[in-house]
């Protein structure tokens, strides 16, 4: 049952259309849960864990569709736009809390809903729809990623063991990952997840360093590679790169659980430092892997590595790191589901017991999806094309525009050049979102049709 707080009508909120602020499931969470606050370093570890993942190993494929010159420039530009949108989302969350004097930190869905509710009239009628849409998109993308992690770990194990003559059903490999994933997913606090995130970061960064070392051996001349790829391939580059940077769902939860939230968005705060590391890794790995393998580079360039002990070590290290990525991505979705459930059906007598049960059920759902749905990655790509671009590019821009169009916004207090720059960045974000969504949906649908109706076998 929703709790309500009366909004005092004052000169600050002159519109009669404004309705009482409703407390969301996030306010119920603040009232019923004990949040263990994280430090700067712990938050940075979680952010890197959420963003440095399998997408980093796909940067060679992205670079192939852009070229050695246009690729790094494009990755840096898109990375900067994603950083800007992360800042806009956090800034909107801070601003809407201050304006409405909320007693709790709004989460992602609540931030978007309140920005729509107290923004321009044209957006207010969409507030209920947008709240449910944001929740659905976050849950779909995060649990989709989790299901793909099952498949990634299983396919890596299969590749390694096939080289030694052991051939088993892929579902056996997926089942082997179930127990460790299930146990790690029972950890309810981001602070307690820090050791797993740290270990995962160490493993994945070690795998990246070892793979980069191999790429640097006998590098061909730059003249043998395209400096600027054909423009018809740029949409593929755009989609791969944006999805590699898609970690916006974790941004507000990370900030809200910090001991000092101001350290999150300061010039040398968690957000800037963490995402600059992510962008730098993407540029380096994309450049080296494309320079090394050229047009033969695969969706994950670890698949290009020659068979051998060193390759087995790299693939095993990365697979274990990806497996430990599951809990942080899972936490975002299950936390949202749980506190919505408590707000509508609770509070329950045994809160911890029911939450643990929910976590186990949701893990089993992602496991069943990985086992039952063939070519699951194709369907997740389709979901990502629609959901990820909306979450990462569309909603932060609309929140920013909404707040600056809000009746209490005094545009005269801001320099016109700043407003023009922000409007320009918001417009660029929306245009990129449309292009990425349309092209990503087209190519994902095309691949699904080719596999399930035409019987083609697409390489990863």
N, C-alpha and C positions, 0 to 999 in steps of 0.2 A: 504494500500500500504506500503510495507516494505521500511524502511529507510536504507541507507547504509553509511558506513564509510570506507574510504580507509585505508587499513592496510599498514603501512610503512614497506617495506622490509629492514630488517637489519640483523646483524649477530645473533640477538636473535631469528629470525624466518627465518632460511636459506632455508626452503623447498619451492619449486616453486608451490607445490600442494595447499598451503594455499590460501583460497579464502577470499574476503573481509568479514569482520564481518557484519552480518546483525543485525539490531536492531529488536528485537522481540516485541510482544505485551506488554511485561513487560516494555520495554523502553517507549512505548507510555503511559502506565499507569503512569510511573514516571513523564512524561511531563504534563499530563492532570489532575492528581488527587492530592488532598491535603492529605498527610499522617499524621495522628495524632499519634505521636510517643508514645510508651508505655514504662513504667518503668519496672524495674526488677521484682517487685512483680506482676504487671499486666500481664506480659508475663508468669510468673510461673503459675498464675491462669489459663490462657488459655491453657498452656501445660497440666496441670493436668486435665483440663476439657476434653481435646481431648483424653487423655489416660486412665483416670479412668472412666470406663463406664460399660456397661453390661458385658464386658469380665471379669471384676474382680469377678463378681458373678458366673462365669463359672469355676473358678479355682478349685473348689471341684471336678468337673467332670474331669478336667485335672489331678488332683492329683490321682484320682481313677485309671487312666491309667498308672500311674508311681509308686505309692507307697509312703509311708510316709518318706522314706529316700531318694530315688532317685528323688522324686518330687521336694522338695525344692532346691536340688542341680541343677536339670535340669532347674527349673524356673530361678534361679540366673544366671546360665550359659547362657541360651538363652537371658535373660534380658541384660547381659553384651555384648553379640554379637550385640543385637539391638542397644544398646547405642553406641557401636563402629561404627556401620554403620551410625547412625545419625551424629556422629562426622565426618565421612569420607565424607558424602554428604555436610555438611556445609563447611568443609575444602576445598572441591573441588570447591564449589561456590566462596569462598574467593580467592582461588588460580587462578582460570580461569579469574576472574575479574581483578586481579592484573596483570596477564601476558598480557591480551589483552587490558588493560587500558580502561575498560568500564566505562562509566559515570553513570551507574545505577547498582543496585544490581540484578544479574540474579536470576530468580526464579527456581523452580525444573526442569521443562522441558528444559529451556534454559541452565541451568548448564549441564545437561546430554548431550544435543545436542552439546554444545561447547567443552565439554571434548572429545566427539567422533570425532568432526571435526578437532581438533588439537592434537589428539592422534595418535596411531599407524595407519598405512595405512589400515590395515584390518578392522578397525572400522569406518573409514571416510565415506565409501560408505553407511553406515547405518544411517547417521546423520538425514536425513529427516524422515526416517521411525521411528527412535527412538523418535524424537520430537513428532510426532503424536501419537505414542504408549503411551508415558508417559502421555500426556494430556488425552487420552482416558481412561487409567487405573485410573488416579486420579479422573476424573469425574465419572466414573463408580463406583468406591469404595465409594467415598464420598456420592454420591446421593443414592447408595445402602444402606449405613448406615442410611441415612436420612429416607428412605422408611421403613426400619426395625424399626426405632424409633416410627413411626406411629403405627406399628403392636404391638410393645412392650407395649406402653402406653395403647392401646386399649385392649390388652389381660389382662393387669393388672386390668384395670377398670372392665372388664367382670368378672374376677375371684372374685373381691371384691363384686360386686353387685349380682352375682349369689348366693353368700353365704347368701344374705338377701332376696332371692327369686325374684329378678328382672332379667328377661331374655330378652335380646334384640339382634337384629342382630349385629354381630361384626362390620359391616360397619357403624353402628350408632356411636359406640364408636370411630372409626377412624375419623369420621366426627366431633366429639366433640373436637378433638385435632387440627383440621385444623385452626381455627381462631387464637388461641394463637401462633401457630407455624408461621402462615403467618405474623402476626404483628411483631414478634421477628426477622423474616428473612429480614425485610426491613431495619434493622440497617446495615449500610454499612462499619462502621469502627470497627477494632478490639478494639480500645480504648473504644469506646462507648459500646461494647459488654461486657466489663469487669464486670459491676454489675450483668449481667445475668450469666456469667461464675462463678462468686464468689458465687452467690446464688445456682447455680447448684452444685458446689463443696460442699457447706455446706450441702445441702440436701442428696447428694449421700454418703458423708462421715458419715453423721448422720445415714443413713440407714445401712451402713457397720458396724458402731459401735454397733447399736442396734442388728443387726443380729449376730455379733460376741459375744455379751453378751448372746444371746440365745444359741449359739453353745457351750459356756463355761459351761452351766448348765448340770450337770450329764454326764460329758464326760466319755466314756468307756475307758478301758485300751488300751494302744498302741498295746499290744500283740494281740488284736482282729482285727487289720487291717494289710493289707499286707505292709511290709516295702519296697519291690521291686516288682512291678507288672510284669506280663508276658511280655516279650520283644515284643510280637506280638501287644500289645496295645500301645507301645511307639509312633508309628506314629500319633495316635489320640492325645496323650499328646502333641506332637510336634506342630501339627496343631492348637490346641486350644490355646496353650501358645503364639505362634507367632502372631496369630490374635488378642490376647488380648493386645499385645504390639504395634500393628500397628497404629502408629500415625505420620509416617514420612512425610506425605503430608503436615502437618501443620508446620513442623520444620523451613523450610526456610522462609515462610511468617512471622512467629513469629519473627525470628531474623531480617529480613529486616525492620520491623516496630518498632524496639527498639530504644530508645534514645541513648543507648550505646551498640551497637551490640557485643562488646568485652565481655560483661557480660554474653552473651549467652553460650559461650563455654569455659569459664575460669574454673579452677578446682572446684570452688564452684559456678559455673554459673547455669543458668536456666536449661540447658539440663541435667547436672549431677544430680543436686538436685531433679529436677522434676521426672526424670526417676528412680532414686533410691527410691523415695517415691512410685512410681507405682510398682516397683519390690517387695518392702517390703510388700505392701498391698496384692499383688498377692500371695506371699508366706504364709502370715498369714491367709488369707481367705481360700486359698486352703487347708492348713494343718488343720485348725479348722473344716471346713465344711466336709471334708472327714473323719476326726477322729470322728466327731459327727454322721454322717449318713452312713458312709461306702459305700458299693456298691449301696445303695439306693439313693445316692446323685444325683440330677437332673441337667440338663443343666444350670439352674439358681437355686442355692440352696434355694432361697426364696420360691420356689415351695414346698420345704420340710417342711416349717414351719407350725405348727398347726394353725387351724383357731382360730381367736380371735381378740380382739381389738388391741393388741400389733402388731400382724401380719399385720392387716389392715393398721396401722400407718406406719409400715416399708415399705410395698408394695406401699402405696400412696406416701411416701417420695421419694422412689427410682424412681417411675414413673414420678413424677414431675421433679426430677433432670434430668432424661433421656430426658424429653420433652425440657428442657432448654439446653440440649446438642446440639440439632438440629442446632441452629444458627451458632455455631463455625465450625461444620463439613460442613454445607451448604456454609459458607463463602469461603472456599477453592475452591470449585467447581465453584460456580457462579462467583467469582472474575476472575477465569481463563477463563470462557466462555465469560464474558463481555468484557475484554480487548482484547481478540482475535477478538471479533466482532468489537470493535472500531478500531483495527489495520487494519482490512480488509474492513470494510464498513463505518467507521466513518472518522473524528469526527462528531458527531451529533449536531444539533442545541440545543436540550434540553437533555443534557447528563443525568442529574439526573432523569428526567421523564422516559426516555427509560430504564435506569438501574432498576428503581423500577418496571417497567412493566416486564422486564426480570425476576427479582426475583420472582414476583408473578406467572409467567408462570411456572418457574422451580419448585416452591413449589407445584403447582397444579399437575405437572407431577409425583412428588414423592408420592403425595396423591393418584392419580389415580392408580399408581403401587400397592400401599398398598391395595386399595379397590378391584381392578380387579384380581390381580394375587394371586391365592390360594397358600398357603405354600411358600410365598415369601422368607422366611428365607433360604429355601433350595437352591434357585437360587442365593441368595446373597452369600451363603457359597461357591458355585461353582465359582462365580466371584472372591471372596476373595482368594480362593486357587490359582488362576492363577495371579490375579492382585496384591494382597497384598504382596505375597512373592517376586514378581518382583520388586515392589517399595521399599520394606523394606530391601531386602537382595542382590538382583542381581545388581541393578543399582548403589548403592553406591560403591560396590566392583569394578564394571567395571570402574566407574569414577576414583577411586583411582588408579587402574592399568593403565588406560589410561594416567593419568597425569604423573605418574612415568615413563611411556614409551615415553612421549612426547619428541621431539627432543631438547627442551630447558632444559629438566631435567638433572641436573648434579648429577648423582648417586654417584660420588666420594665424594660429600659434605655430604653424609649421612653415618652413621656407618652401616656396613654390617649387624649387628645383628638387627638393627631397620628395615632394608629392609626385612630381612627374616621373622621377626615377622609380619609385615604388609602383606607380601605375604601370610603367613600362615593364618592370620585372614580373608583375602579376599577369600582364597581357602575354608576355613571352611564355610563362608557365602554362597558361591556358591553351595557347596555340600548340606548344609541345605535347601537352596532354592529348589533345584531339588527334594529332598526327600519330603519336605512339599508340593510342587506343585503336585507331582505325587500322593501322598497318599491322599491329600485333594481333588483333582479332582476325584480320584477313589471313595472315600467314599461319596462325595457329589452327584456324578452321580448315585451311587448305591441307595442312599436314594431317589433321584428324581424318579428313575425307580420303586422303591418299592411303592412309594405313588401314582404316576400317572398311572402306568401300572399294578401293582399288587394289588393296593387298600389297602395297609397297612396303619395303623395309627401310626405314629412315635411320641413318647413322646418328649417333648422339653427337 
